């Protein structure tokens, strides 16, 4: 019985990807505390991408117990920081700005990477790190506000990826994948700003992700994610860390069935689709976002 | 010292931006009350009662409360320092408010046009989460702490345009849509009233208790006196307990030891004494002291721990069960022991994976070599019926503390919900405290905020409607956690308190909220139920505590942890002190929300988000340091001892001194008469029905039934993928909108091991027999988990009973004996099912008073009791979650099978309910026959030959074929003549009828009387248990049928590519061959059948979505 268990357990372990020594040098800091709640899976996603991930409480950064300089990637994860009571991400951004604002700025100016997911994206725009037009990391010129439906929504959604965006996290998508499916899970994801800013963002290819079939929150220009003009700071509403295994995808059982049949009847396009799927199995589109970031930093250090 | 200022920051969205909140209000006002609001805007108010300079306030306004991109705001200053605030009247739990009109010469409020303005704010003492985060932010920004008595309060102002709106309309909007008087207060302004400077109410709901904390001695000179006091103080003491309580406190030794402890009765000048014979000298003293009563702290402690909620007196009671139909006469002593404890302990012996059951806050099962999972389920009915949002959020956040307080504490990994309310479109005469529609809106939102903000995925849930729930609606909440098998060297599921350990309280502060919640839930709802126990949970504070405690656990900083739920410290400290056999509590150290609470209130308050933890003195410093780092408040409030006494002090004064074993001191068991009246004796019969002609409409109408139709609007509001382990989601199918049989998550991300979870609630069968309600409920839960890839070898159960009052009373509860018999039968069924399927009960709870008194059309009061209801939750470990299956058929050409046999079991079915009937033939579970099929399906799933599997539940085969068709977006052709029948139940076998009437295709039933005409509806809508719809690839046919050879399993049709309709062939000829369940081995059309239903999946989908599709 026990022995059986162990075997079953070993078999059940999922192998890490991109376990190259280079990536191991890359250290990612994932913020925790004050109502943040995606820190575990975000850290796991960085580890799948081969990096060393560290979950660090916001107060440890504030108190200096942890030093931002020891890290290469700073991740603002999902959750409900301070309950989102006074605008999503507002108090978190204020706390960080008041205590370690300068440190974060120098982190960004060193060309290190910042990713903000959902509540993290909301925090980045309140901090002013985004849209970061022409490296202006201080002005608060875009906002993520209440969905038009007025409510929280959890749904998987397809987005198109801008192939010309400087965003390092989506670089890998340029070659073959033009779109990506991820879950959105938010009540305040509606991207709003004035026309002139939108034009700039489009012109600079800072619009990275756009909702393809359905706009779940009423975002202007169907914006789901943007980056700064350097492509080092990336914010998005959907959750790539929640697509860390192929079984996260809502259609995975149907895809699995198709592959099985494709192998039986050697159907041409079926088997092509099958190949794509099996690729997603080894490395999900969600995790590729992290891999792109980690690979980029690995090449820099 | 600056003059105390009260100021208000008003914030609104820029005019050009859509105001979703106001739009929602507009929508509801129109849909619910046909009140036409032309336009509306929401203004958020942050009222600050603190010595802040204008500059500081402006800084806060700009930095914290105003987003320059989307918001406008204004700082309204009020120089007046003579502001009267609320007075909190402790006696009656009501608040006098003197709201304050302010002079706005300084700064004006936002100038937003309206015809009517509704201001809504909290009542004093009601949890204001946004205010506390605002204070945190202001603290951090201005580097200044709020002084004693200073505070922040949030409220809202709704600016409504609508030329034709009357004050009555606006009152309705305020009272029915925006505010609940139990926790909120509102003011309405017409345009003119506003302009004549009556505007901007700055009523700050500050709790001002002008009260010196004290305790008093309870007069126990007679049973009557104590009973009277019990009523006055809302102690809900059981009359049978009263003599026991008195004799304890009148006992000489007790009196002596209490006096030594400093509890002298000098203020007691009562005379007369029962047992002072044996006292010789200073008789007067003895006479006095002998009738010294307990303190109110002690009597409250006893009341809490003896309450049915904490002590489960009903399940541990004595039932005199009588069944006239069989002549059975038995005394059931302790249902819990016989039907829950014994089978579970037996199964624990047999099943290696069962780790810890029956004693802790939640049950523990083994997940893998390194982890255990933890599960428990709760109900939060009474509070939710008073304040739906507050009750529900408190419920979900509260049940999440149970896994946190199980063993040495676990990390939360998922939650689920079960809502049972009256029909949301109810328009009858009965006036529920909250209309079912409003109640449902509230509980849905409460569980949303509680679950989502806790960062826990809500992966499963059900919503039911029945008029019986108008008396008391049910809110089930279930929580699962995971923990490493070992913390250091210690097994994580063990914990203990030892003498010398410090008692630490972590998390929220204590206020008057939640006082007597436990005793209230142990009563039938009445106008006397104190609103004081209604609270608003604070998931943010609890999430911080959750994260902190997991770190503290892994640093091995504590040896015991439990949550503060029902009964507050009284329960958590009282129970944990049993282990060390004593404690000394310093109540004056307990951090309070506001001064002026009496000792007993501090002791029993149910203020939320608190854990009680035992920390060794040498570890307390590190514990406190870590707590500070996570900004969680922790306080040492006493120490565990081995004195055998519960000793409570306030400063140096003793206010409680009772023996730890007091509760075992011969309190009498509760007793019930239980008399079973069989359905036949009750006059139940099968309805006399003939075959319908319009099956298409019938099937669509079934799909539109409230208990069948789509409730996607609820599921979508719940984050079901946070933590990144979602494998089988609550909604599946090509359009991701069909409720899944069960959910599966990967709680350990680098493993493909899965945790499957499902639930069932089938209260309708209780109309006929609660025994079969229970077996069917458990069977459906089991089938659901098997359908996604679970295994009978590992199924853990959680039983949540919700029962109407079973204590017979000729006037108040004349059918109490029958309801008691229903409970006994349900418990018997529970044991049978658990032993048959091998389900240990990892956890369970009971809520025994789901009745309410509603006012009727003529002002009369009517008692409404809910159906005897059980929510049964099951969990199972899936070795390889990549083998899980979903219910949606996958590809055209696939074969459609029905597993399990169908009988004439339409009793209490959805079909009969549609026709306004109940019937008699309730579905029955045949465990042994079903188990064989479940095992075979397990094999089929794990061998990968099953494309889809779906448990057939409420609404029968037709309903679930329709859902399958919708879920794959393809057509289906099935033949009812192929559906396996139950030969063992003759009442469902098709009679051999050679008479010519069968030859003609007419449905003129007058032509034959053999009764086969009803068979189509029986096959379509019977709710026989033990059945699945399974689809497979044609190439797997032989293999699949080999697996099920000799079992009720037949191919009834196929998934089609040439059309997108559900096409059903009926029976109208002798189908004698069925008796042997033989399969012709072909699925081509049977000459004996003709098409009775042909519906496009679009029509099916729109019928299924129409009732609630528009809700958000």
Interface residues (C-beta under 8 A of the other chain):
Chain A: X1 X5 X6 X8 X9 X11 X12 X13 X14 X16 X32 X33 X34 X35 X36 X37 X38 X40 X41 X44 X45 X57 X59 X60 X63 X78 X79 X80 X82 X83 X84 X85 X86 X87 X90 X91 X94 X95 X98 X126 X140 X141 X142 X143 X145 X146 X147 X148 X149 X150 X151 X152 X153 X154 X155 X156 X183 X185 X192 X193 X218 X239 X241 X242 X244 X245 X247 X248 X250 X253 X254 X256 X257 X258 X260 X261 X264
Chain B: X13 X17 X18 X20 X21 X23 X24 X63 X64 X65 X67 X68 X69 X70 X71 X129 X130 X133 X134 X136 X137 X140 X141 X352 X368 X369 X370 X448 X452 X453 X454 X455 X539 X540 X543 X544 X547 X629 X630 X631 X716 X717 X718 X719 X720 X721 X722 X723 X724 X725 X726 X727 X729 X732 X734 X736 X746 X749 X750 X751 X752 X753 X879 X880 X881 X882 X884 X885 X886 X888 X890 X891 X944 X947 X1033 X1035 X1112
